[in-house]
Amino acid sequence: MTSKDFPTELRDLTQTLDSVAAVLDLDALRREKTELEAAAAAPDLWDDVNEAQKVTSRLSYVQSELNRVESLQSRLDDVEVLWELANTESDASADDEVNDELASLRKAIDELEVRTLLSGEYDAREALVSIRSGAGGADSSDFAEQLMRMYQQWAERHKYPTEVYDVSYAEEAGIRSATFAVKAPYAYGTLSVEQGTHRVVRISKYDNQGRRQTAFAAVEVVPVVEQTDDIEIPDDDIRVDVYRSSGPGGQGVNTTDSAVRITHPESGIVVSCQNERSQLQNRATAMALLKAKLLARKRDEERAKIDELRGSVAASWGEQMRTYVQHPYQMVKDLRTGWETANVSAVYNGEIDGLIEAGIRWRKQQENDRMADSNV
């Protein structure tokens, strides 16, 4: 970057960050922080454990958001000082430092800007991610497990806690299905663009002739249900089965029937949980999963009704939306946004922010287009 380019780049980044700060409403966040700090300091806070956890979790999130914006504002001030110093002393190493810091700031501000596009009813929730293998035999099961690791490593990169609720292992390799939680604010709004059918094209590790194989896996993302959500499930509407938890290859990890499977015949939804030692805890977690899936189905039905009234149904989810090609060339391409990269291994290692951000921007544009059509 030349010295002439710097003022323009700095101005653009500052304007973007100012716009983001306006959307986030920093003054409102600061007021909320003060109120939450007072609530967290109350001596009777932990008399109600659920409420205490909500207060402390929200306080942590608000503090994080404020620190994030204020840190970026401070870094923009600092990089301007560094640039002036580099120009004064004609220091090439300082020039390189300025360029590196600008690139880092651009990436961080772009990521924060994407957050402002998450304005859906449930976008601020934590996420429940379910992955299941599809057509393609052992390659599909192996691919499903690879996708699970990909999302877990993405969460780890962002320091988002995850918790695996259930894994069903396939006989030859990989998994038939898995469900895990990503416990971070806006995890649902962020990961919901990953929902759909994923396809891999590669030389099969499980074909003795080494032929190319195409396999599929499905990703489902639903928001975590809160106590205020209106989802009532009478006991008569479900069937509960208990069984022993197991690991890969059928190796027993529990000696009691603590794992729980809940079937909701009316919807056909089946959920299970085996990560806790207690059958009671597993049942509670499985019920939360069932409520989340029913809530997601209710939301989809409402959206479908609106689309039907509008006269067009956007076939966005539930169809092939991304392809991972490993032979005869290397490429990951999102078929909705056109975003692609040749670094397949990086994607499998959790470097999927570019894919996710492009998906969020694409979804927002789709929403804007539908609103414009409805107003015609």
N, C-alpha and C positions, 0 to 999 in steps of 0.2 A: 504494500500500500504506500502511495506517495504522500508527502506532507499535505498536498492539496486535497487528497481524498479524505483525510482524517476528520476535518470539521464536519463534512457531510455525513460521514458514517456515525460520528458521535451524536449529531443532531437527530438522525433517524432513530438511533437506539434510545435516546432520551425521550423522544416523542412517543415511541412505542411503549416504553416503560411508564410514562405519564398516563397514557391511555389505559394501560393495565391497572395502574394504581387507582384510577378513577372508577373503573368497573368494580374492583375489589372493595372500594370505599374504605380507605385506611382509617379515616376518622371513626367510622362506625366500628371497625375492628378494634381500634384502641379503646373505645368505650366498652365494647363487649369484653375485652381483656380485663379491664378494671373490675367489671361486675363479676366475672368468673373467678378472678383472684380473690375477691371478697367471699364468694361462695365457697371456694376451695379452702379458705382459712376458717370457715365456720366450725366450731367444736363438735357439732352434731352431724357433720357431713356424712360420715360413714354409718350413720344409723340406717340409712337407706343405701345399700351397696350399689344397686343398679343406677340410682340417681348420681351417686358419687363418681361412678365410672364414667357416666355421661359428661359430668362437669369437668373432670380431669382430662378426659380425652379431647373434649372440645377446646379446653384451655391450651392443651399442647398443640393442637392444630392452629388455633388463632395466633399463638406466639410464633409458631413456625412460619406462617404466612407473612406476618409483619416483619420478622427477621429476614426473610427471603427478599422482600421488596426493598427494605432499608439497606440491606447488604449490597444489593445491585446498584442502588442509588449512590452509595458510598464508593463502590468500585468505579462507576462512571466518572465521579469527581477525581478519583485517584489516577485513572488512566489519562485524563486530560493534563494533570500535573506532570505525569511521566512523559507525555508527548512533548510538552513545552520544554522539559529538561533535555530530552533527546535532541530537539531542534537547536537548543542553545549550545550544547556541547558537541553536536554532530557525532553522537555516539551510536554506531551501527548496532551494537548489542542491545542498546536501549530501544532502538527502532524495532528489533525483532521481538523484544518483550512487549512492546505496545501492540504489535500485530497479533501476538499470541493471546494477549488479554482481551483484545477486541473480539477475536474469534470465539473465545470462551464466553464473553458477555453476550454475544449475538445468540449463541446456542441457548444460554440460560434464559434470556429474555423471550426468545421464541417459544421455549417450553412453557414459560409462565403465561404467555399470551394465549397459548392453546387452552390452558386451564379456564380462561374466561369464556371459552366457547361451550363449556360444560354447564348448561343451564336447565337440563331436563329435570323432571320431578324427582327422580331417584339418583341423579348423577353423583350427588355428594356421598352416597352410601359406600360401604365396603362391598366387595364383590365375592360371589361364589362362582367358581369356574369349574365346569364339567367337561371332560374330554372323553370321547369314545371312538374306538376304531370302527372303520367302515369296510368298504370293499377293498380287497387286496391281500387277504390272508395274513400271514405272519408279518409281511411288510407293513400292513396297516397297523397292527398292534405295536410294532416297533416304532413306527412314525408317531402314533399317539403318545407313547412314552417320551419320545423326543420333544414333542410339543409341550408336554407337561414340564419337562426340565427347562425348556426355553422360557416359559412364563415364570417359573420359580426363580430362575437366574435373573430375569428382568426385575422381579420384585426385590431380589437380594441387592442388585445394583443400586436400587433406590432406597434401600434400607426399609422396605415394607415387610412386616411380619407375614408369614404364611402358615397355614395349618391344614394338613391333609386330613380329610374326613373319611375317605373311603377309596380303596384301590382294589380293582378286580384284575388279577394277573391272567394273561393268556397262557396257553399250554406251551407253545413253542418259544415265544419271545414277547417282550413288551407287555402291554396292558390292554384289556378289553375296555375298561373305563376307569375314570378317577374323578374325584371331586375334592377341591381344596378351596380354602378361603384366602383372599388377599385383604389383610386387615389394615387399611389405610383410607383416609378420607378421599373421595373422588376415585377410588379404585374401580367402582362400577362404571362411572361415566367414561373413564379412560379405557378400560378393557372391553367395554361393550362393543366397540368397533371390531373386535377380534372374533365376534360370533359369526359362525358360518362354516362352510365346508372347505377344508384345506386339502390340497392335493400335492403329492410328492411323486417325482419321476426320477428313478435311479436304477443302478444295477443292483439287483436283488441279492442280499446276503444269504437268502434262503432258497435260491434256485441253483441246483447243482450244475446247471449249464451256464450260469452267469448272465442270464438274459435281463433286459431292461424291464422294469415293473412299474406300473402306476398304481398307487394306493391312496386311500382317502381316510380322513379323520374329521370328526365333527367337534366344534368348540361351542359350548353354550355358556353364556355369562348372565347371571341374574343378580339383583341387588339383595343385600342382607335385609331381612325383615326386621322392623322395629316393633316394639310393643304397641305403638299407636296405629299400626297398619290394621285395617279391618279385614282380617282373614280368620274366619271361624271354621274349625274342622271338628265336627262332632265325632266322638269315638266310634259311633256306628258306621261312619263313612270310610273307615280305614281298616286295614288288616296288618297286624304287627307280628313279625316272626323274629325269633332269636336264634343265634347260631354261634359257633366258635370262630373267632378271628383267625385269619391265616395269612401267611406271607408268601413270597415267591416259592413256587414248587410245592406248595401245599404244606410247608413247614409250619407247625402249630406255634403260635405266639401267645396263646391264652389257653388255659385249661378249664375255663368256665364258659358258659354260653352268654358272653357279654355283648357280642355284636348284635345290632338291631337292623332289621329291614322293615320299612313301612310301605305298604301298597295302598294307593288311592284309586280304587276300581273305576270310579266315575270318570276320572281324567286319564287313567292309564299310567300315571306317574308312579315310579318306584324309586325310593331313596334308601340309602343305608349308611351306617356309620359304625366303625370298629376301632377308632383311634383311642377311645378311653377305656380304662379298666372296668368302669362301672356300667352295668346295663342301663341304669337310670340316666346316667350322663349321655350315653350313646343315643338313648331314645329321645332325650331333649334336643340333642343336636340334629338328629334325623328329622324331628318335627319342624325344626327351624328351616332345614333344607326344603322340606315339603312345602311349607308356607311360602318360601321364597320362589319356588317354581310355580306355585299356583298364582302368586302375585304377578309374576312375569307373564303367565298365560293370560291372566285377566287384562293386563296392559296391552298385550298383543291383540286380543280380541277387540278391545276398544279402538285400537288404532286401525284394525281391519275394517271396522264398521265405518269409521270416518273416511277411509280410503274408498270404500264402496260407494258412499254417498257422493264423494268427489268424482267418481266415475273412472278412477284409475288406481290400480294397486301397484305400488312400487316393489318389484321383486328384488329386494336388496339382500335379505337375510335368508339363510337356509339353503343357499345355492353356492356353488364353487366361487370363492372370492379371492383365493390366493394360491399360487403354484410355487412349489419349491423344486427346482430342476437341478439335479446333480449329475445327469448324464443325458446327452453328450456334451453339455456345457454347464457352467455354474451360473444359476440365477434364481433369485427370489423376486417374484413380481406380484403386486396386488392388482387384481383385474378391475377393481372399482376405481382406484385413484391413478393407476399407471405408475406408481412408485416402484422402483426396482433397484436391486443391487446384485453385484456378482459375488459378494462376500457371503456365501451361504453359511459358512462355519460361524461367522460373527453373529448372524441372526440366530442360529441354533444356540449360541452362547448367551442369548438374552439381549443382544443389541438391536432392539426392535422399536426404539423411540421414533425413528423416522417413519416407519410403517404406521405406528399408532397415531402420530401427529397428522400425517396425511389423511388417515381415515377419519379423524375427528373433523378436520377442515372440510373434507368431502361430505360428511354427513350434515354438517351445518349448511353447506351450500345446497344440498338436496332439500333440507327443511325450508330454506329461503325460497327456493324455486317452487316448492309446493304451495307456500303461502302466497307467492306472487300469482300462481295459477288460480288459486281459490278466490283471489280478489279481482280477477278479470271479469 
